[in-house]
């Protein structure tokens, strides 16, 4: 006889237990959080600077964040989560920062949306105008929006955000008188157009002397007088300080802010917030200020656009000049590209008619510029002092006489400049017969090699004079400075360079030895300046060597008193060289126009667009196999780049396209980078569009 079945093991009991278990699981399972009733979807750009992730992602807006998650605010989201089967929700993923771009009524994504995790701040730091600018910069330089946003929006600090916004100055800014602009033919009319709300565009060849900060300040004041904002980018903190002081003197305090790295992160963010909130409508600053969110932008200006400090070292490495020109075109603002020198890019703006020249009449220039004297190889050959102390007699006499009236500046090229090869007879640079790239000598016995396309040049001869002899020179900066000190033992010597850069020096007699870019301003101007070892600057293996040398020399000459006051500049260089002649005539615009014509003939930037691709040889070749280059692209290389001893080889390839195809080249390179990253294998490859230094 069978035993009766226990109640615990009956089928009914098992079913009840299963039901209870499912109920417990359902209670333990997180309930879906209610979403916002209006516009429940937030489109977010996440802080993931990868090419294949350069897009917007949709997230659900929880009801508790409906009011705070407005377009432009910082948020935190989970990225890379997974969909839970049968539950219609997404979970997991890494917490990353991002920005809300817009709010939507629905998403075009078919799957479930992860919710926003947190609104980090209610401050709307990403305006539509700033987002549009960052997108344009990313597309131009084959970069990602996330990388550009890291450059454009400073890190968050709670204390400045909690502080109440200061009140904007109530009284309107009056249109300024022309001041120093009266020395320029079209200067007063340029200011009048700015004050009237127009958008003039000019390339400004500034007169030498200390007047340029006041003239820039008057341009800013004219833009403010029209009810619009102004943005000025300068190469370093010393230049920003001079313009900052000029604006305080002209406008008073509270009308503008200066943005520099020396302020510290918190104070810089406080000032940036004042601009973002519209309290301040004029900004002056260094490179990072090019993205400052100035309201109703009416003027963008850049001073000394040839300075390498204007080129951002972080990806995607934009140049401040190009970013400002993009802003001017987008906002319909005026543009001013100024400096003592004129770059070939500025000359290109003039040639295309995009901008007009803004220069002083010749008689004004002769009054303001110092006298320039040259010492060439022929002069030094019979000069015992030059042979013994490497200080030509003419330079010694000029310095001796000038020291009786004030300080003397001596520019000594810094170490690290590697000279290019040039013809020993006429000094024309040695270039490749195939692509016109500069040639180098890897060793003393092998053939010359092109630094662009890598082809050997076994039978080089100069195209200008037919000579077969080459020349290269290197001089030591420290030795030159020591010899100058011995040549003037009774005169105090001050130095300004990498270790300690002086902003100003007194107007009393002294010898000031400075490396290029570190020249301090002297009270009342220098009585004279010596430009020694000019071949070190001219001999750099760079397409811009002549342009850069002239820019450095003009910057020194601008610190010297005018010829009417006895100011003299002595340059130790061959007088027949084009940049030396441009310095003697003080004609930077003519030199830039000639350089531009030569580059147009050879197909060099800025007439053409170029990109540099560098990395391990196999990785570079892998990207080139993937990329679909625009029709007519010239491929130069690969060539091996110099690397520290013991490190792996790095190759570089230059890609050159005709005008109008730069956007297509950037798009193609970005797509190839995205394809390589999506595969998740291979060494990284660096892509730089419009590299400032191509050899």
MARGULUM-198701 format. One record per residue (C-alpha): x, z, y; residue in three letters. Coordinates in steps of 0.05 Angstrom, whole numbers, plus 5000, padded with zeros to 4 digits. Each point is the difference from the previous one (the first is absolute). Layout:
BEGIN
XZYALA ...
END
This chain:
BEGIN
500050005000UNK 503049785068UNK 501550515053UNK 496249935066UNK 503849675058UNK 502450495053UNK 497149935070UNK 507149925030UNK 501449374958UNK 493349655007UNK 499849315032UNK 495650275055UNK 505050535018UNK 505749495002UNK 496049555047UNK 498550595046UNK 507450185002UNK 501849295019UNK 494950005055UNK 502750665027UNK 507149734999UNK 498049385039UNK 496450435050UNK 506250445010UNK 504349375010UNK 495149725049UNK 500050655040UNK 507750014999UNK 500549265021UNK 501049945076UNK 493749755033UNK 500749385044UNK 500650215072UNK 494849735048UNK 502549435043UNK 498649855073UNK 493249715013UNK 502449525054UNK 506049554986UNK 502050344935UNK 506249574988UNK 506750095036UNK 505049434999UNK 507050314998UNK 507149755008UNK 504350454956UNK 507250195011UNK 502849584943UNK 505149515027UNK 499949524941UNK 498849265009UNK 494949944944UNK 496050595028UNK 499749745071UNK 492550015005UNK 494250465018UNK 496750464949UNK 492850265002UNK 498350734991UNK 493450384999UNK 498850465060UNK 497650694979UNK 494350275041UNK 504350585024UNK 504949505030UNK 494949525029UNK 501250205072UNK 507550104996UNK 501949374961UNK 499749525060UNK 504049365006UNK 507150145022UNK 500850714972UNK 505150234949UNK 497350164931UNK 502550194931UNK 497649624939UNK 501349974926UNK 503549364981UNK 500749724930UNK 494450394965UNK 496149784939UNK 492649894987UNK 496850504952UNK 496049624948UNK 492650125001UNK 500250455061UNK 500549495056UNK 505450365038UNK 507449965012UNK 504850584991UNK 507450145003UNK 505249635041UNK 505450215049UNK 498250275068UNK 502649545055UNK 498949955075UNK 496449435034UNK 495749795059UNK 492749835003UNK 499549285024UNK 492449945003UNK 493550294971UNK 495549544959UNK 492950024973UNK 502449744932UNK 506349804963UNK 501449344967UNK 503850384945UNK 495950004935UNK 502450654971UNK 498950725021UNK 503650245063UNK 504350615004UNK 498050475057UNK 504350155061UNK 503850644983UNK 501250255071UNK 499849815073UNK 506850245025UNK 498249965074UNK 494149785042UNK 504849665048UNK 499049245001UNK 507349785000UNK 499049294972UNK 496249605051UNK 497449304984UNK 505249715048UNK 505750374967UNK 497549804931UNK 499749275021UNK 507150045028UNK 502750334937UNK 496749474956UNK 503149445042UNK 506950324997UNK 499550094924UNK 498149274991UNK 505549745046UNK 505550394965UNK 497549944927UNK 498850754999UNK 494350464982UNK 494950315046UNK 501850704974UNK 507349905019UNK 498249785071UNK 495150585008UNK 505750484984UNK 503749715060UNK 493949975046UNK 496650684989UNK 504350635006UNK 499350574951UNK 494350505012UNK 501350675034UNK 494450515004UNK 501950355065UNK 499749385046UNK 493449784970UNK 496950685012UNK 502150015073UNK 494949745051UNK 501649325029UNK 502950055070UNK 496049705056UNK 501949315023UNK 502349935072UNK 493949845042UNK 502749605058UNK 501249264987UNK 507149735003UNK 501049565062UNK 503449334994UNK 507550125011UNK 504149655054UNK 504949494971UNK 506250425011UNK 505849694962UNK 495549444975UNK 500649705070UNK 507049774980UNK 496949534948UNK 496749355020UNK 493650124960UNK 500650754996UNK 494750205052UNK 495049494972UNK 501250274930UNK 498250705023UNK 493949745038UNK 497549644938UNK 500750644959UNK 496350425051UNK 494549485003UNK 498750064925UNK 503349354980UNK 504749894942UNK 506549685024UNK 505549914948UNK 507349995022UNK 507250024975UNK 503550445051UNK 507549905015UNK 501350675034UNK 505050055056UNK 506150434985UNK 499850695029UNK 495950644993UNK 493449715024UNK 496849794935UNK 496550674983UNK 496450005067UNK 498049274991UNK 497250144931UNK 496350615027UNK 496749565054UNK 497649514947UNK 496950594962UNK 496850255064UNK 497149315014UNK 496849984931UNK 497050695011UNK 497449795068UNK 495949464965UNK 496750534957UNK 503849814937UNK 505450334958UNK 507549844994UNK 505250064944UNK 507549945009UNK 505050024942UNK 507450145014UNK 506050014953UNK 502150745005UNK 498450685028UNK 504749925059UNK 496349395025UNK 493350354988UNK 502450595042UNK 501749555058UNK 493249654999UNK 496550674990UNK 503350275063UNK 498249375039UNK 492750054979UNK 499750745020UNK 502849825068UNK 495149435010UNK 493650264968UNK 500950754994UNK 499050404936UNK 494449914951UNK 499349245007UNK 504449814941UNK 503550284938UNK 506849874970UNK 500549944924UNK 506950104970UNK 502750314936UNK 503650545041UNK 493350335016UNK 499050274930UNK 494249834954UNK 494850485029UNK 501149845073UNK 500349264986UNK 493350044963UNK 497050395058UNK 501849455048UNK 497849464951UNK 493250354996UNK 499549985076UNK 500849254996UNK 495249924941UNK 494650415035UNK 500749585063UNK 502550565045UNK 506449625015UNK 500249255007UNK 507449875011UNK 505450094946UNK 507549915002UNK 504150124938UNK 504849754948UNK 498649544941UNK 494450414967UNK 496049985064UNK 498549264988UNK 493850234961UNK 497550515052UNK 492449945004UNK 499549865075UNK 492849905023UNK 498249365038UNK 507149734993UNK 501849595061UNK 507649954996UNK 505250014945UNK 507350005019UNK 506650044963UNK 506750145031UNK 506449704969UNK 496449674941UNK 506749784971UNK 502050714984UNK 500150134925UNK 496450665010UNK 493549615010UNK 500249784927UNK 496550504955UNK 504250184938UNK 494150224958UNK 495549514962UNK 497649505019UNK 505350045056UNK 496249715059UNK 503349855067UNK 497150355061UNK 500049355041UNK 495849634949UNK 495250584992UNK 499050045076UNK 498849255005UNK 494850064945UNK 496650555040UNK 500249595064UNK 496749414965UNK 494750434967UNK 498250415062UNK 500949455052UNK 505350435034UNK 505849825045UNK 506949984968UNK 506950135030UNK 506449884960UNK 505650265043UNK 507350175000UNK 506749815031UNK 500849504942UNK 495249474973UNK 499249944925UNK 498849334965UNK 493150274981UNK 498550105074UNK 502749305015UNK 495349744946UNK 494150325037UNK 502249635063UNK 501149344964UNK 493050014969UNK 496850195067UNK 497350664972UNK 503650375056UNK 503049835067UNK 506950205027UNK 500450585048UNK 506949975033UNK 503250135067UNK 502849465046UNK 507449864993UNK 501950335066UNK 496750654977UNK 503849964935UNK 506649905035UNK 498850625042UNK 498250444941UNK 504949764946UNK 507350224996UNK 505849525003UNK 502049794929UNK 507349824985UNK 502749754933UNK 506550094963UNK 501149484946UNK 505349904946UNK 504149565047UNK 500250555052UNK 502050524948UNK 505549584969UNK 504650105060UNK 497550705016UNK 505050534976UNK 495050575013UNK 494749664958UNK 504949904942UNK 502750715004UNK 493750415013UNK 494449504987UNK 497850125072UNK 500949375043UNK 503350105067UNK 493749745036UNK 495750524966UNK 505050555015UNK 500249815075UNK 492449955006UNK 499250684966UNK 505450325043UNK 496949765065UNK 492950174978UNK 501850714980UNK 501450155073UNK 492649865014UNK 496350264939UNK 499550004924UNK 502249424956UNK 496349824937UNK 503749724939UNK 496049694944UNK 503650044933UNK 496649674940UNK 498450514946UNK 503149974932UNK 496449644944UNK 499349315033UNK 502549494950UNK 502249365034UNK 497749314982UNK 504749424990UNK 501049525058UNK 504249405018UNK 506850235024UNK 500249455054UNK 493149985032UNK 496950644971UNK 493949654973UNK 497050394941UNK 501649734931UNK 493549784968UNK 497749704934UNK 499349254998UNK 493750064957UNK 495750535035UNK 504150185062UNK 500750724978UNK 506250405019UNK 506049964954UNK 504150584973UNK 506550074963UNK 499050464939UNK 507549994985UNK 506349695027UNK 500749454948UNK 493049774982UNK 495649525039UNK 495450205056UNK 492950194980UNK 493549945039UNK 496550675010UNK 493249664998UNK 499949504944UNK 506350234963UNK 503149304995UNK 507649955004UNK 503249625057UNK 506749744975UNK 501849515056UNK 497350335063UNK 501949725067UNK 497150145069UNK 494449535020UNK 501750085074UNK 507649895003UNK 501949804929UNK 504850584990UNK 501150284930UNK 502550695023UNK 495650634999UNK 500350645038UNK 497450714990UNK 501650645038UNK 498650734992UNK 501950555049UNK 499550764994UNK 495750355052UNK 503650674994UNK 506949715012UNK 497649635062UNK 496850635029UNK 506550394989UNK 504149475035UNK 495350005059UNK 500850755006UNK 507649935001UNK 499649445052UNK 496450465049UNK 502850704985UNK 497750335064UNK 492749784994UNK 494850394961UNK 497449634939UNK 492950064974UNK 497549684936UNK 493149804978UNK 498549764930UNK 496850154934UNK 502150734998UNK 497850165071UNK 496449525046UNK 500150175074UNK 493849845041UNK 503450045069UNK 506850135030UNK 501850235071UNK 502149495053UNK 507050305006UNK 506149614975UNK 500550024924UNK 501249544941UNK 493849954956UNK 501449694931UNK 493549814964UNK 498049594940UNK 494649465009UNK 493250305013UNK 502750695018UNK 502149855072UNK 497650575046UNK 497249885070UNK 504750195056UNK 497450305065UNK 500649455051UNK 502349504948UNK 506949874970UNK 505449725045UNK 502449544944UNK 499349874926UNK 504849744947UNK 497449614940UNK 505750044950UNK 500749674932UNK 494249535013UNK 501749614937UNK 497650574958UNK 493049905027UNK 500449244999UNK 503050014930UNK 494250334964UNK 497449604939UNK 493249935031UNK 495749445028UNK 498850435061UNK 507350185014UNK 500649625066UNK 493150235023UNK 501450724982UNK 506950005033UNK 497149735065UNK 494550524998UNK 505050564992UNK 504349735057UNK 494249915047UNK 497850724986UNK 506950245022UNK 500249545061UNK 493250265022UNK 502950715006UNK 505549765048UNK 499249965075UNK 498649325031UNK 505649545022UNK 498650185073UNK 501950724984UNK 506349794963UNK 497150044930UNK 504149614949UNK 499549864926UNK 506149774961UNK 498849684932UNK 505749874952UNK 497549354967UNK 501149265002UNK 496949765065UNK 497449344970UNK 495450344950UNK 492649915014UNK 498050735002UNK 506050175045UNK 498049445048UNK 492850265000UNK 502650695019UNK 504449725056UNK 494049615028UNK 495150574981UNK 495549484968UNK 496750324939UNK 494049535003UNK 504449384997UNK 504050274942UNK 493650174961UNK 497149305013UNK 506449674974UNK 500150454938UNK 492749834987UNK 501349255005UNK 505750064949UNK 495750404952UNK 494449495006UNK 504949464982UNK 502550394939UNK 493350284980UNK 501850735013UNK 495250565021UNK 496250095044UNK 498549264998UNK 499050074925UNK 497350594961UNK 504450334948UNK 499550544946UNK 505550364963UNK 499050194926UNK 505250484972UNK 500950414938UNK 503249974930UNK 501349274981UNK 495050004942UNK 494550325043UNK 501149515057UNK 499649414952UNK 493750304969UNK 496550035067UNK 502249295017UNK 497149764934UNK 493350325018UNK 499449825073UNK 496249375021UNK 503949815062UNK 496949575056UNK 501849274999UNK 506749855032UNK 503050694991UNK 507650005002UNK 503350474949UNK 506950235021UNK 504050394948UNK 500450434961UNK 506350355027UNK 502850684981UNK 499450525055UNK 505650505012UNK 498650644960UNK 503950664994UNK 505050024945UNK 496950184933UNK 492949785018UNK 496449434967UNK 500049315031UNK 494649835051UNK 498249275014UNK 496549725061UNK 496049375008UNK 497749735067UNK 493549615003UNK 498949565062UNK 493649655021UNK 498049575059UNK 496150295059UNK 492850154983UNK 501550164927UNK 502450715009UNK 493350304982UNK 499649594936UNK 507150224981UNK 498350735011UNK 493649944959UNK 503649664943UNK 505550534997UNK 494950565003UNK 496049694943UNK 506349934957UNK 501950735014UNK 493150224980UNK 500449604935UNK 506750334982UNK 497450705016UNK 493649884960UNK 504249844938UNK 503550675010UNK 506949784980UNK 506449755032UNK 504550265055UNK 497250025071UNK 501349435048UNK 500450085075UNK 496349485042UNK 501249975075UNK 496549505044UNK 503749795064UNK 506350404985UNK 503850155064UNK 506849914966UNK 500949414953UNK 507549905008UNK 
END
